[in-house]
Amino acid sequence: MIDLAIWNLSIPVGVPATTIETPVLASGYQDHYFKNNNYDSLFFWAPVNGTTTASASYPRTELRETYPDGKPHNWTYPSADNFLRAGLKVSQVPSTGKIVVGQIHAYKSSRPLLKLEYQYKARYDYGNIVVKVRRSPDDETSEVINVLSGVPLNQRFIYSIHLTPKGTLSVNVNATKWTTKLDSAWATKPLYFKAGVYTQDNTGYETEAGAAIFDKLQIEHRPLPM
């Protein structure tokens, strides 16, 4: 069962894009862009012609970490052991082939710490899972690391994103692991998890879109030992 009482949802409708608040989402909200299959799986769909959130260039149907009352949940990594875990399959990609399926975002910033992106390669008929990371908040661009290759559309994969209290960041995709150490300047920055479909394309008709089905989605902020 996927707990929706710790998320809100952005959908690509309205200007800026609409946010479905946590209590409404947890009560069974569904629409054209988001389907909830009895909390066992979640379908996300974001067409390239959808509207965007403030300061964003691309449309998204994406969850954002909150408290159950709907207040945004922002955290600093030294305060806990922080995990985002998911199981999903990507069912549609836009012409760029790219959708983001998980993030560590920085509060009041347009530039996330980390994006986990599925990149479909039409000539090979499979996709790669890549990490885009800014090791320091001062980095203007992200470093791109290919974590796993050879994932076809509609094939399930699992990922976990782990940020330790000491600033070690690791991403596991299936049995493949990538790890780095963040610049300590990140330690004071409020962060939050995101998951869903953030379509990396904004040109074309509504039939062109990113889509994915999640059958597992968990957040954990494990308290530090006393």
Protein Blocks (a to p, Z undefined) as FASTA:
>chain_A
ZZfklcccdddedjddddddfklmmnopacfkbccehhlaccddddfkbccdehiabdcd
ddddddfkopacdddfklpccddddddddfbdcfkopacfbdcddehiabdfbdcddddd
fknopacddddddfbfklmbdcdddfbghiaehiacdddddddfkopacddehjbccddd
ddfklmmpccdddedjdddbfedcfklccddddfbdcdddddddZZ
